[in-house]
Amino acid sequence: MSRAGQVLTIPDFELQCGAVLPKARLVYQTYGTLAGDRRNVILYPTSYGAQHPDIEWLIGGDRILDPTRWFIIIVNMLGNGLSSSPSNDSACRLSEEGFWFTHWDNVRAQDHLLRQELGIDRLALVYGWSMGAQQAYHWGALHPHRVERIVALCGTARTTPHNIIFLQSLRTALTADPAWTGTCFDGIPDRGYRAFARIYASWAASQAYYRDGLFYPLGYDSLDDYLLRGWEAGYRKRDPHNLLAMIDTWLRCDVSDNPVYQRNYAQALSAIQAKTVVMPATTDLYFTSDDCKAEAHLIPHADYRPIPSLWGHRAGNPYQNPEDEAFIRTAVRELLDAEI
């Protein structure tokens, strides 16, 4: 297994925005063994800013996804710096030039991987956190008879107006840097990275998380230290064009904005046939529990199971938080053990 991942190239891949990628690149990694009947597959799309090595921590016999039983595929979404992105493909640009990726694009590329490359037709589970949850909902709506289960952690099927404001604040902060030319960066956006990371940190965990100083046991000696090493340093590892590209996708997230549902949001959610566990965090500030609960009511076979956590949005990716990991692991294993 290569940490760099495996690569699928899709020729002449037309995006929803109208652009065509001559050689679309999809990077993925697999874990476990594919069963003879090819029915033990879990698809695990990446989240904002993440690449597959960042999120494979939850794969293990005693973790949330068990590779001794399941064949798990982490697929890097378009724009994340491994799959086709502005940083690695000159055909990829930003919305200032009329170019963007959507989850319609992500799902079609992933479907090509599953069917044409791996010979997989059905998915036992689509598991996703944040933007990964957005992709899970798209899979359930666009392929209702091929997806058996969904776990949607801290994400919605359509970006809410309040969430749009958050994303615009991130985008505005990054592009306010002097290195921004109007269409690209001509240098390192130092001020932009600093502002971006602090906006993100303020939303990603709850007020109680900061009030109770839950970051101190993680090895930080001050709030400033946490913001610098726990947030800014991580985003500085990502090309700023890719950070914008993923925001452009998130801004356009709408499970019904495609040729199948033609913006009929309720119809798209009601079409999901998978057994679905909707798992927001009770303190998530941008994928709020109320927004997630409202969507759960529109999904026929949904179980609404909020995570009782002070960690906010980060409760859905609890690599530093054993209590929330145990809560999620229990819910996932119950779902996977349930008859379909």
Secondary structure, 3 states (H helix, E strand, C coil): CCCCCEEEEEEEEECCCCCEEEEEEEEEEEECCCCCCCCCEEEEECCCCCCHHHHHHHECCCCCECCCCCEEEEECCCCCCCCCCCCCCCCCCCHHHCCCCCHHHHHHHHHHHHHHHCCCCCECEEEEECHHHHHHHHHHHHCCCCECEEEEECCCCECCHHHHHHHHHHHHHHHCCCCECCCCECCCCHHHHHHHHHHHHHHHCCHHHHHCCCCHHHCCCCHHHHHHHHHHHHHCCCCHHHHHHHHHHHHCCECCCCCCCCCCHHHHHHCCCCEEEEECECCCCCCCHHHHHHHHCCCCCEEECCECCCCHHHHHCCCCCHHHHHHHHHHHHHHHHCCC
